[in-house]
Structures are given as C-alpha cells and as structure tokens.
Amino acid sequence: MARGFLARTVTVVSLTVTLTAVAAKSSSCTYFYPLFQAARNLAYSPSSESWFHSKAAKMSNCKDARENLHNKARTSPYPGSNIERSRVPNDKVDWSTEWEDYSPVEYTAQSVLAGPKWADPEIGVKNFSPKFNEKDGQVERRSQNGFYHVEDGRPRNPVGRTGVVGRGLLGRWGPNHAADPLVTKWKRDGSGNKVAHPASGKSILQFIAIKRKDCGEWAIPGGMVDPGEKLSAALKREFSEEALNSLQKTEAEKEEMEKQLNRLFSQDYFVVYKGYVDDPRNTDNAWMETEAVNYHDETGEVMENLHLEAGDDAGKVKWVDIGEKLKLYASHADFVKLVAEKRGAHWREDHNLVCHDGAEIKA
C-alpha cells in the first residue's frame, strides 16, 4: 500500500465552532452530534500556540438534544447483516441510567472472527491480554475522548448503549482509529472566478467525496490507521488509495502523484474534529473514532494536476458542492459544515432559523 509522510508540521489555525444546528424547514432544533464536546476533543497542535475554541449556543426550549445523540449507532439492521439491535430509547442511552432489563444482542461478524491481522482475538483467548486505555505495543487503545470503563474484561462505549455487544464489523475492542482527509477548493467559473451561491452570496466550497462500496453512501475519503502508522501518513495514504486509485498505478505514475500530493499535504491545514464518531458499526464494546483534517487548495492549481479515480473501497469519486442539503455517511456532514464555516463559504440558504418557541438561532 502507498505510504507517505507530511513534509512539515504547520501552525494550526484556531477555529470557533457553534455547536447548535437546526434542520432546514424544521419546527424544532436539531443537535449536531458528535460535536457536543468539541472543546475537549478538537486537537491541539504541538507546533502552535493556539488551541481550538468552542462556543456552544444555548438551546432553550428546543427539542431534547438526546433525540439525535448516538443515533446511527442504534440503527437496525446492523450493517452487512440481518441482526436487529435491541431497542435503546433516548432516555436509556446513558450508562448512568439504570436499566436492569437491558438485553443487548451479541454479534461479531465472521470476517472479524476469522482472525485477520487488523482484528483482535476474542476476549478470554489465551495469550491475549489487551491493555485498554493505553498504547498497547503498536496498537493504540487510548480513546481521543479520554478514559473509558472496562467491565468484565470488555471496554464500554463511552457515549452509551447501542443494543449490540461484541465487535460487529470492527476489528478492535474499544476505540478503532480512523483518518479522514477532507480536501477542498473553491468552485470557479470558466474565467477562474469564484462562484457565489445566489441565496447566501457566499462563495461555494467543494470537497472530494467518494461513494462507499459497502453501503452506497457518499463520504469523505478515509480509513483505518494501521498499527504504528503516523496519522499524517494515514491521511495521505487513504486519500491516494481511495480518490486517486494509487494501488493500481505504475511506479512512474506513483512518483508523479507523490510530487503533487506533497504540494497539497504540505500546505496549511487544520484539524476539523478529533474524537468519537456516531457510526452505524459501533457496538457497546467497539466504536469508531477519527481525526478529520482539512487540506485546502486555495487556487485549485494542485488538484488540476491530479486525476480523480475511485479505488480501494470507493465506487465513485467526484468534487461535490458543499451545502446544508448534503447527505453523507456517519458524521461526515458535520465535519464538512465546520470546514465551510472556517473558510467563510456557503452552507445554509437561510441564515436565521427559529425554534418552535420563537427563539431565534443564529447560524
């Protein structure tokens, strides 16, 4: 598989995030998960003196935030199976809520139980003693959200109940770490001028999206961080494999591609999100975490020299206009929204929406 590293570490720009979001043409407010703890989860760059900042808007009298909390991690059937999760109502998600009758379904996919190199053995297997909440050899078992509990030898999902125990499709007990490179450029007309959205008047930002083969949903290119692999290398590798089909290129093509990628991945970037992801593969004992990083091609010149071609786990790849109507895999729409806000780009056609009690929410 293609491997590469970022040429340098650059200063991370500070980001102000408003955590309240509302669904378009809705009479009530919607909570944007997983950004409910962005102040704690967004990354700090060792090369920078700036922390990311978070400012949560109040949601007075709006719909209970728990209704959209941990939502995709409770959907049935479980991906790639006919397994129905035990139903977990909103008021029973939190582990602090007592629920003596909770009876989750046990499920780990055969593809995981077959023992591929990217998967852990079952708990209790001889010579398998995972060090949870620690760096376990080359395997990172620390959570980006902090300490998580372990009960009866199994780690417990830090966000709450999902209706399934075991690992499902996930290889690792506990956190499964991914990297999501979010590559953007401005939409331009035939004369090279930025295109503004007619409703908001803001310039339209585009990002590279792939259509996942496993579920058919559009998503940010990305994938799992290999044991011992640096995040910077994983971001670049996943982008080249899924959006540029690097695995099928000749050595000469790979060399030229690497030159262009080095230009892109050595520019200023910022960490959009770092932490738990509301993913349909999550279980009570295994869950997805990611670090989403935005690399922006301001002039568009770098990406002009890179031919998009779907590869690896991607069925299709294309540039997509960013806006609030985007429907993306897992929590990817949340990440894209933050990038649009950071770049001052178009996102929402209506800048002010109103809760059902008449309270105005600023976008």
TAHUNOR-V90345 format. One record per backbone hydrogen bond with DSSP energy under -1.0 kcal/mol. NH is the residue of the N-H (numbers start at 1). CO is the residue of the C=O. If there is no record, write none. Layout:
# TAHUNOR-V90345
NH|CO / NH|CO
This chain:
# TAHUNOR-V90345
21|30 / 26|23 / 30|21 / 33|31 / 38|35 / 41|37 / 42|38 / 48|45 / 53|15 / 55|17 / 62|59 / 67|64 / 68|65 / 74|71 / 75|72 / 78|83 / 81|78 / 86|163 / 92|89 / 93|90 / 97|94 / 102|99 / 105|163 / 107|165 / 109|168 / 112|109 / 113|109 / 114|110 / 115|112 / 119|116 / 120|171 / 125|122 / 128|125 / 132|130 / 133|141 / 134|131 / 136|139 / 137|135 / 139|136 / 141|134 / 146|143 / 151|154 / 154|151 / 156|149 / 157|284 / 161|93 / 165|105 / 168|107 / 170|167 / 174|285 / 176|287 / 178|289 / 179|223 / 180|291 / 182|293 / 184|295 / 185|206 / 187|204 / 189|193 / 192|189 / 195|187 / 197|202 / 201|197 / 204|195 / 206|185 / 207|320 / 208|183 / 209|318 / 210|219 / 211|316 / 212|217 / 213|313 / 216|212 / 219|210 / 223|179 / 225|177 / 228|138 / 229|226 / 234|230 / 235|231 / 236|232 / 237|233 / 238|234 / 239|235 / 240|236 / 241|237 / 242|238 / 243|239 / 246|240 / 248|245 / 249|246 / 254|250 / 255|251 / 256|252 / 257|253 / 258|254 / 259|255 / 260|256 / 261|257 / 262|258 / 263|259 / 264|260 / 265|261 / 267|264 / 270|294 / 272|292 / 273|292 / 275|290 / 277|288 / 279|277 / 282|279 / 283|286 / 284|164 / 287|174 / 289|176 / 290|275 / 291|178 / 292|273 / 293|180 / 294|270 / 295|182 / 297|184 / 298|296 / 305|302 / 306|303 / 309|243 / 311|242 / 314|311 / 315|211 / 318|209 / 320|207 / 322|205 / 324|347 / 326|323 / 329|218 / 332|329 / 335|331 / 336|332 / 337|333 / 338|334 / 339|335 / 340|336 / 341|337 / 342|338 / 343|339 / 345|340 / 346|203 / 353|361 / 355|359 / 358|355 / 361|353 / 363|351
